[in-house]
Amino acid sequence: MKNILMILAVGVALTACNKKVVYNASLRSNLDSKTITPDKIQFYISKDLEMRREVSSNNTKITDGKIQYTKGRQIELLNLKELTPGICIKYTDTTLQVAFDQNNYLTFISKDNGQNQEDYVLYTTTNANGQHEIAYGNQTYVVPESAGLTHLLVKRKDANKLKVKTKKIKGRKI
């Protein structure tokens, strides 16, 4: 019985250490005030993301991913799995460009989540056919409508990154 409790306690402790939280404007402001900029934080994507694009027959250069033949067309599929780590390579007050591989990045924008909080979510646009699209590298990919709800996450320990050094000054005497 003691062994089971010990294993359970260790499991809970390890799970608590790996907790990830949504990166939002409030958290960013808090970290910025401590001179912790987005390019110094390890980010994670909140859910699986499938990106697809049709490749014309005269343009068969595929960078990453799979080629799928569908009714004589070539489709490139890129899959980004939940909790894939990424780093911020460029940022402004309201946007973050986060790279999940060496050559390409996704853009996340600060957007009101309806609870008086600004979360960083994947930036998508809508094309003439009503499909949601994103830019990844120098290509445009179609994504599910729900992709616009993809958040950036950070580890809880990164979110609370604060080091305070306290030194008692004893004064001077003659």
C-alpha positions in Angstrom: 0.0 0.0 0.0 2.8 2.4 0.9 4.5 1.7 -2.5 1.3 2.6 -4.4 1.0 5.9 -2.4 4.6 6.7 -3.1 4.2 6.0 -6.9 1.0 8.1 -6.9 2.7 11.0 -5.1 5.7 11.0 -7.5 3.3 10.9 -10.5 1.4 13.9 -9.2 4.6 15.8 -8.5 5.9 15.1 -12.0 2.6 16.1 -13.6 2.4 19.3 -11.6 5.9 20.3 -12.7 4.9 19.9 -16.4 1.7 22.0 -16.3 1.4 24.4 -19.2 -0.6 27.6 -19.1 -2.0 29.8 -21.9 0.3 32.6 -22.9 -1.8 35.8 -22.8 -1.2 39.6 -22.8 -1.4 39.8 -19.0 1.3 37.1 -18.6 3.4 38.8 -21.3 3.1 42.2 -19.6 4.1 40.6 -16.3 7.2 38.9 -17.8 8.1 42.0 -19.9 8.2 44.0 -16.6 10.9 41.6 -15.4 12.8 42.0 -18.7 11.8 38.5 -19.9 11.0 39.0 -23.6 9.1 36.5 -25.8 12.4 35.4 -27.5 13.6 34.0 -24.2 10.5 31.8 -23.6 9.9 28.2 -24.7 6.4 28.0 -26.3 4.2 25.0 -27.1 1.3 24.7 -29.5 -2.0 24.0 -27.7 -3.5 21.4 -30.1 -2.8 19.4 -33.3 -2.7 21.4 -36.5 -3.0 20.0 -40.0 -1.9 22.3 -42.8 -2.6 21.3 -46.4 -2.0 22.8 -49.8 -2.5 21.7 -53.4 0.8 21.5 -55.3 0.6 22.3 -59.0 2.0 19.6 -61.3 4.7 21.9 -62.6 5.7 22.8 -59.0 6.5 19.6 -57.2 9.1 20.9 -54.8 8.0 19.7 -51.3 9.8 21.1 -48.3 8.4 19.1 -45.4 5.5 16.8 -44.9 3.8 14.2 -47.1 2.6 14.3 -50.7 -0.8 12.7 -51.2 -2.3 12.0 -54.6 -6.0 12.8 -54.7 -7.9 12.5 -58.1 -4.7 13.4 -60.0 -3.8 16.3 -57.7 -0.9 16.5 -55.4 -1.6 17.6 -51.8 1.1 18.5 -49.3 0.1 17.8 -45.7 2.0 19.2 -42.8 1.1 18.1 -39.3 2.1 19.9 -36.1 1.3 17.9 -33.0 0.0 19.2 -29.8 2.7 20.5 -27.4 5.3 20.7 -30.2 7.9 23.2 -28.8 8.7 26.4 -30.7 10.7 29.6 -30.2 9.7 33.2 -30.9 11.9 34.6 -33.6 10.2 38.0 -34.0 7.6 39.9 -32.1 5.6 43.2 -31.9 3.2 44.5 -29.2 0.4 42.4 -30.6 2.0 39.6 -32.7 4.5 36.7 -32.2 6.2 34.8 -34.9 6.9 31.3 -33.5 9.2 28.8 -35.3 8.5 25.1 -34.9 11.3 24.1 -37.3 14.4 25.7 -38.7 13.0 27.6 -41.7 9.3 28.5 -41.1 7.1 30.2 -38.5 3.5 30.7 -37.6 2.0 34.0 -36.6 0.1 34.3 -33.4 -2.0 37.5 -32.6 -3.3 38.9 -29.4 -7.1 38.5 -29.5 -9.8 39.0 -26.9 -11.0 35.6 -25.6 -14.4 37.0 -24.4 -13.4 37.0 -20.7 -11.6 40.3 -20.7 -8.3 38.6 -21.5 -6.1 38.8 -24.6 -4.8 35.3 -25.6 -2.3 34.7 -28.3 -4.0 32.6 -31.0 -3.0 31.4 -34.5 -3.6 34.1 -37.1 -5.8 32.8 -39.9 -7.4 34.5 -42.9 -10.4 33.5 -45.0 -10.0 33.0 -48.8 -12.6 33.6 -51.5 -13.9 30.0 -51.0 -14.5 30.6 -47.3 -11.6 28.3 -46.3 -9.3 29.3 -43.5 -5.6 29.9 -44.5 -2.3 30.5 -42.8 1.1 31.5 -44.0 3.8 29.0 -43.2 7.2 29.8 -44.7 6.6 31.3 -48.1 3.5 29.1 -48.8 -0.2 29.4 -48.0 -1.9 26.4 -46.4 -5.6 25.6 -45.8 -6.4 24.8 -42.2 -9.6 23.8 -40.4 -11.8 26.7 -39.1 -10.9 25.6 -35.5 -7.2 26.4 -36.2 -8.0 30.0 -35.2 -8.6 28.7 -31.6 -5.0 27.3 -31.4 -3.2 29.0 -28.5 0.4 29.3 -27.4 1.3 27.6 -24.1 4.2 28.0 -21.7 5.3 25.8 -18.9 4.1 27.1 -15.5 7.7 27.4 -14.2 8.5 29.7 -17.2 5.3 31.7 -16.5 6.4 32.4 -12.9 10.0 33.0 -13.7 11.1 35.5 -11.1 14.4 35.6 -9.3 14.7 38.0 -6.4 18.1 38.6 -4.7 17.9 40.1 -1.3 20.9 41.6 0.4 20.9 43.3 3.8 22.9 46.4 3.9 24.5 46.7 7.3 25.4 50.4 7.1 28.7 52.1 7.8 30.3 53.3 11.1 33.2 55.5 11.8 
